[in-house]
Structures are given as C-alpha cells and as structure tokens.
Amino acid sequence: MKSAVLKRSIVVAGHKTSVSLEDAFWSGLKAISKTHKTTLSDMVADIDSQRQFGNLSSAIRLFVLEQARAQMSSSANHSETGLSAPRGAQDTTPVREE
C-alpha cells in the first residue's frame, strides 16, 4: 500500500524548506496553529528550534502527536472517571444484589 506522504514547502525563519508529511499530520499542525493563534511558519520555526535530533518532518509528527495526547488527557480529566468505554462496549461491572 502506498503511503500518502506529500512534500510540502514552508518558509521557516526566512528560509524556504520542505517537509514530507501525511495529510493527517499536516491538517493537525494547521489546526494547532489556529488554536495557538500563530502562523504555520512561526509554529514550525518553534518546533525546529526545539528539536534535539531527527529531521524536521519527524519533529513535526512528534509535536502533533504530543498535542493530541495532551488534548485527550485534558478531555479525560474533565470527565467523571477519566475514561470512556469504547463504542459498543458493554458494562461488565458486577451488580451486587441484596
């Protein structure tokens, strides 16, 4: 199966560069930049300045994953139990009869 990785051009710190990302990561990055009220270029420049190793494309993927995990964790903390059952799952909690 062919991967849907696309090469995209972006200006980072005044220099044109390209990153290879799947649509899901690119869309996620754009959504995050809107949420943070910053430009895509500024967000990628920040990611680039903070990466310790690896290439920029990998650093962006890790950033988007980290943001998604943080959002999931935040959502879970707002629910009563912090967990929700998968769709279609049945409650198997034993019922105590008196």
N, C-alpha and C positions, 0 to 999 in steps of 0.2 A: 504494500500500500504506500502510495506516495505521500510524503509529508506536505502540509500546507504552509511551509515556511516561505515567507516572502522577504526580499531585501528591500528595506525602506531607507530613504535618505532623510537626514535630520541635521540641523546646524547645532553644534554643541560648543559653547564658549567661543563663538565666532568662526568655527571651523566646520565645514561640511564633512559628515561621516555617514556611514551606513551601518544598519543593524539588520540582522536576519531574525525575524520573529514570526510566530504563528499569529493568526488573526485574533485569537482569544487573548493573547498577551498584549498585543497592540491595542485592542479595544479596552482592555483592563487598564493599561497605562494611561490612555486618554481619559477614561472615567476618573481615575485617581487624580490626574492633573486638574480636572474640572472641580473635583471635590476640594482640592487644596488651593483652588483659585490661583493657579500658576500656569505658565505656558509649558507645553510639552518639551520645548528646548531647555528651559530652565530646570525642569524636573530631571531630564536625562543628564544634564550637566551636573546636578547634585548627586545623582546615582553614580556617575562616572568619577566624581571626586572622592566618593566614599568607598569605592570598591577596593578590596585589598588584593585580589587575584582574579584570574579568569578574564574573559573578554567582556565587552560591554553588553552584548546580547544576553549572555548568561547572567550578568549582574541585573539587567532589567527583568528577566524572568524571575529571579530570586526576589527582587523587590516587589513585584506584583504578587507573587505567592505569599510573601510576608504580610503584605497589606490585606490580602484575602483572609489569611489566618487571623489577623488582628480583628478584622470585621466580624468574622464568625465567632471569635471569642467574646467580643463585645456584645453581640446579639445573644449569645448563650448566657452571659451574665445578667441580661435583662429578663430572662425567663425564670420561672419559679425554680425549676430543678437544674437549669443549665444544660439540659439535654432534651432532645425531642426524638421520639420514636421514628424510625424510617417509615415512609409512606407505605401503608398496607400492613404494617406490623400490628400484631395483636398484643394486648396487655396480658402478660402471663403471671402477674402478681398474685400469689395465693390469697384467697379470701378466707378469713377466719370466721367460722360460724359459731355462734353462741347459743 
